[in-house]
Amino acid sequence: MLNASLIDNLKRLGLNEYEAKTYLTLAIHGPLSASSISEKGRIPQSKVYEILRSLKVKALAQIWPSKPYRYKAVDPSVALKNIVIEKKTNLNKLENNINDLISKIRPKNTEDDNEFWILKGRKAFLESLASSISKCEKLVYLTTEDFPRKEFLDDAFLSIIRKGAKVKLLGTNLTEHSKVRSKWYKNVGADISLLENNKINIGVFDGREGFIKVGDNEFVWVKNNSLVNILKYYFEMMWSSSKNFR
């Protein structure tokens, strides 16, 4: 039986379920033939070669020229570090892109049918946050330093989690107080992870709207599909580089 925690960590690096199982099987038991990979990793035989091709493209697996062919994992100390380095490079590029977008956005100061608007003040932000969350059906992505708790915000989170929506909260630079508050979110079913020294504060709601923090309690709310997709992708990149919260 493969270690579920190791599989989850590999998935956080961008591998899918079968890729993670196959790489882990090769790293522990390899070199192996395709049939042995299927047996030891509990991988469907019909998918093994497709998965191995994918791992080769990602520089995570190699072929041993034997009959039958056998496969081995690229040393984790090399392969996995290279993935992290690549993700960090992509994160830096995305951060520069977002900063460039922020500098070019000139939103209006009212909330209507426009694609951009500004919210000022913590109270207005939390109320708008709760409103956007309550409308979600599939997912909420949110970075936070304080894991805010208000009754109306708690109700919004509880409502969508009970309906099956996925909630991912990425904490950064947490104080002891915010760590305590974060446990409530974890207990009600939110996924929580930590990424230290993150300077970008963003949120995404069902991929249809989101926000970027641009100043002290000042937020740009967006409904522009292209920008929301960038925010979503950036959050997923940060999430893949973060650490599980325990």
C-alpha positions as CSV (number, residue, x, y, z in Angstrom):
1,M,0.0,0.0,0.0
2,L,1.5,3.4,-1.1
3,N,1.7,6.1,1.5
4,A,-1.3,8.4,1.1
5,S,0.5,11.4,2.5
6,L,3.3,11.0,0.0
7,I,0.8,10.8,-2.9
8,D,-0.9,13.9,-1.7
9,N,2.4,15.8,-1.6
10,L,3.2,14.7,-5.1
11,K,-0.2,15.9,-6.3
12,R,0.5,19.3,-4.7
13,L,3.5,19.5,-7.0
14,G,1.2,19.1,-10.0
15,L,1.0,15.4,-10.6
16,N,-2.4,13.7,-11.0
17,E,-3.4,10.7,-8.9
18,Y,-2.0,8.0,-11.2
19,E,1.2,9.9,-12.0
20,A,1.9,10.3,-8.3
21,K,1.2,6.6,-7.6
22,T,3.4,5.5,-10.6
23,Y,6.3,7.8,-9.7
24,L,6.2,6.7,-6.0
25,T,6.0,3.0,-7.1
26,L,9.1,3.5,-9.3
27,A,11.0,5.4,-6.7
28,I,10.4,2.7,-4.1
29,H,10.4,-0.5,-6.1
30,G,12.0,0.3,-9.5
31,P,13.3,-0.4,-12.0
32,L,10.0,-2.1,-13.0
33,S,8.2,-3.4,-16.1
34,A,4.9,-1.8,-17.0
35,S,3.0,-4.9,-15.8
36,S,4.9,-4.7,-12.4
37,I,4.1,-1.0,-12.1
38,S,0.4,-1.8,-12.7
39,E,0.5,-4.6,-10.0
40,K,2.5,-2.8,-7.3
41,G,1.0,0.6,-7.8
42,R,-2.6,-0.6,-8.4
43,I,-2.6,1.3,-11.7
44,P,-5.0,0.2,-14.5
45,Q,-3.0,-1.7,-17.1
46,S,-4.7,0.4,-19.8
47,K,-3.3,3.6,-18.4
48,V,0.3,2.6,-17.5
49,Y,2.0,3.6,-20.8
50,E,0.2,6.9,-21.1
51,I,1.2,7.7,-17.5
52,L,4.8,6.7,-18.1
53,R,5.0,8.9,-21.2
54,S,3.7,11.8,-19.1
55,L,6.3,11.2,-16.4
56,K,9.1,11.1,-19.1
57,V,7.9,14.4,-20.5
58,K,8.1,15.8,-16.9
59,A,11.6,14.4,-16.5
60,L,10.4,12.1,-13.6
61,A,10.9,8.7,-15.2
62,Q,13.5,7.0,-17.5
63,I,13.5,3.8,-19.6
64,W,15.9,1.0,-19.1
65,P,16.7,-0.6,-22.5
66,S,15.8,-4.2,-21.6
67,K,13.3,-6.8,-22.7
68,P,10.7,-6.1,-21.7
69,Y,11.4,-2.4,-21.1
70,R,11.8,-1.4,-17.5
71,Y,11.3,2.0,-16.1
72,K,12.9,3.8,-13.2
73,A,12.2,7.0,-11.3
74,V,14.5,10.0,-11.7
75,D,16.2,10.6,-8.3
76,P,13.7,12.5,-6.2
77,S,16.4,14.8,-4.9
78,V,16.9,16.1,-8.4
79,A,13.5,15.7,-10.1
80,L,11.3,17.1,-7.3
81,K,13.6,20.0,-6.6
82,N,13.5,20.9,-10.3
83,I,9.7,21.0,-10.2
84,V,9.8,23.3,-7.2
85,I,12.3,25.6,-8.9
86,E,10.1,25.7,-12.0
87,K,7.0,26.5,-10.0
88,K,8.9,29.3,-8.1
89,T,10.0,30.7,-11.4
90,N,6.4,30.6,-12.7
91,L,5.1,32.2,-9.5
92,N,7.6,35.1,-9.9
93,K,6.4,35.6,-13.5
94,L,2.8,35.6,-12.4
95,E,3.4,38.0,-9.6
96,N,5.0,40.4,-12.0
97,N,2.1,40.0,-14.4
98,I,-0.5,40.7,-11.6
99,N,1.4,43.7,-10.4
100,D,1.4,45.0,-14.0
101,L,-2.3,44.4,-14.3
102,I,-2.9,46.2,-10.9
103,S,-1.0,49.2,-12.1
104,K,-3.0,49.4,-15.3
105,I,-6.5,48.9,-13.9
106,R,-8.5,52.0,-13.4
107,P,-11.8,50.8,-11.9
108,K,-14.8,53.0,-11.0
109,N,-15.7,53.5,-7.4
110,T,-19.1,52.0,-7.6
111,E,-20.4,48.4,-7.6
112,D,-22.6,47.8,-10.6
113,D,-22.4,45.8,-13.8
114,N,-18.9,47.1,-14.5
115,E,-16.0,44.6,-14.7
116,F,-14.0,46.4,-12.0
117,W,-14.8,48.4,-8.9
118,I,-13.0,49.5,-5.7
119,L,-13.9,48.6,-2.2
120,K,-12.5,50.6,0.7
121,G,-12.6,49.6,4.4
122,R,-12.6,46.3,6.2
123,K,-16.3,46.3,6.9
124,A,-17.2,46.8,3.2
125,F,-14.7,44.1,2.2
126,L,-16.0,41.5,4.6
127,E,-19.6,42.2,3.6
128,S,-18.8,41.9,-0.1
129,L,-16.7,38.8,0.7
130,A,-19.6,37.1,2.4
131,S,-22.0,38.1,-0.4
132,S,-19.7,36.6,-3.1
133,I,-19.1,33.4,-1.1
134,S,-22.8,32.8,-0.5
135,K,-23.4,32.8,-4.3
136,C,-20.7,30.2,-4.9
137,E,-21.6,26.7,-6.1
138,K,-18.2,25.1,-6.8
139,L,-15.2,26.8,-5.3
140,V,-13.7,29.6,-3.2
141,Y,-10.0,30.3,-3.3
142,L,-8.8,32.9,-0.7
143,T,-5.5,34.1,0.7
144,T,-5.6,35.5,4.2
145,E,-3.4,36.6,7.1
146,D,-6.0,36.6,9.8
147,F,-8.8,34.1,9.0
148,P,-11.6,36.6,9.7
149,R,-14.6,35.5,11.8
150,K,-17.9,37.3,11.7
151,E,-21.3,35.6,12.1
152,F,-22.5,36.6,8.6
153,L,-19.2,35.4,7.1
154,D,-19.3,32.1,9.1
155,D,-22.8,31.5,7.8
156,A,-21.7,32.1,4.2
157,F,-18.9,29.6,4.5
158,L,-21.0,27.0,6.2
159,S,-23.8,27.3,3.6
160,I,-21.6,26.6,0.6
161,I,-19.5,23.9,2.3
162,R,-22.7,22.0,3.2
163,K,-23.8,22.3,-0.4
164,G,-20.5,20.7,-1.6
165,A,-18.5,23.7,-2.7
166,K,-14.7,23.4,-2.4
167,V,-13.1,26.0,-0.1
168,K,-9.3,26.5,-0.2
169,L,-7.8,29.0,2.2
170,L,-4.1,29.9,1.9
171,G,-2.7,31.4,5.1
172,T,0.4,33.5,5.2
173,N,2.4,35.3,7.9
174,L,0.0,34.0,10.6
175,T,-0.1,35.2,14.2
176,E,-1.0,32.9,17.0
177,H,-4.5,34.5,17.1
178,S,-5.1,33.8,13.4
179,K,-3.8,30.2,13.8
180,V,-6.5,29.7,16.4
181,R,-9.2,31.2,14.2
182,S,-8.0,29.0,11.3
183,K,-9.0,25.9,13.2
184,W,-12.6,26.8,12.9
185,Y,-12.4,26.8,9.1
186,K,-10.6,23.5,9.1
187,N,-13.1,21.9,11.4
188,V,-16.1,22.9,9.1
189,G,-14.4,21.4,6.1
190,A,-12.2,24.0,4.4
191,D,-8.8,23.0,3.0
192,I,-6.1,25.1,4.6
193,S,-2.5,25.4,3.6
194,L,0.4,27.8,4.5
195,L,2.7,29.9,2.3
196,E,5.1,32.1,4.2
197,N,6.0,35.6,2.9
198,N,3.3,35.8,0.3
199,K,2.6,39.4,-0.5
200,I,-0.3,38.9,-2.9
201,N,-3.8,38.9,-1.3
202,I,-6.4,37.6,-3.7
203,G,-9.7,35.7,-3.9
204,V,-11.6,33.8,-6.5
205,F,-15.3,32.8,-6.5
206,D,-16.5,30.0,-8.9
207,G,-14.1,31.4,-11.5
208,R,-16.6,34.2,-12.2
209,E,-15.3,37.0,-10.0
210,G,-12.5,37.8,-7.7
211,F,-10.5,40.5,-5.9
212,I,-7.0,41.8,-5.5
213,K,-5.9,43.8,-2.4
214,V,-4.1,46.9,-3.6
215,G,-3.6,48.9,-0.4
216,D,-4.4,49.1,3.2
217,N,-8.0,47.8,3.4
218,E,-8.4,48.7,-0.3
219,F,-9.5,46.1,-2.8
220,V,-10.2,45.9,-6.5
221,W,-13.1,43.6,-7.2
222,V,-13.1,42.1,-10.7
223,K,-15.6,40.3,-13.0
224,N,-13.3,40.3,-16.0
225,N,-13.0,36.6,-17.1
226,S,-9.5,36.9,-18.3
227,L,-8.2,38.5,-15.1
228,V,-10.3,36.1,-12.9
229,N,-8.7,33.2,-14.7
230,I,-5.2,34.6,-14.0
231,L,-6.1,35.0,-10.4
232,K,-7.3,31.4,-10.2
233,Y,-4.2,30.1,-11.9
234,Y,-2.0,32.1,-9.7
235,F,-3.7,30.9,-6.6
236,E,-3.4,27.3,-7.7
237,M,0.4,27.8,-8.4
238,M,0.8,29.2,-4.8
239,W,-1.3,26.4,-3.4
240,S,1.0,23.8,-5.1
241,S,4.0,25.4,-3.5
242,S,2.4,25.7,0.0
243,K,2.6,23.4,3.1
244,N,-0.3,21.5,4.7
245,F,-1.7,23.1,7.8
246,R,-1.9,20.8,10.8
